[in-house]
């Protein structure tokens, strides 16, 4: 992603606008999380134009929208690129690639009764964490 950002060759002013937007968006995200935790999150969808009754939240939402407006194309393009990149390297895909033709049985750790254990034909039980991390690092090398 960093290489794609560098390839855009944006002016320092635009890069500064993007940084300012990202700071405001992170602040808004934090505010939304706090509101969810306290149970005071507005009933309407986040990002909607309708006021929520929380003046700080509404003002911050407006600031984020104003900061995004001049750079919306860049932000949206980067978001799409990011989603494409991360969909290529999901944990499930990496684990599936790692275990292919190496193990006879995979017990899914997300199931209530299972744990993350892989069995070889020799009945040897292995921890796959190091192998998956190594595979991920190899997959992400340029």
Secondary structure, 3 states (H helix, E strand, C coil): CHHHHHHHCCCHHHHHHHHHHHHHHHHHHHHHHHHHHHCCCCCCCCCCCCCCCCHHHHHHHHHHHHHHHCCHHHHHHHHHHHHHHHHHCCHHHHHHHHHCCCCCEEECCCCCCCCCEEECCCCCEECCHHHHHHHHHHHCCC
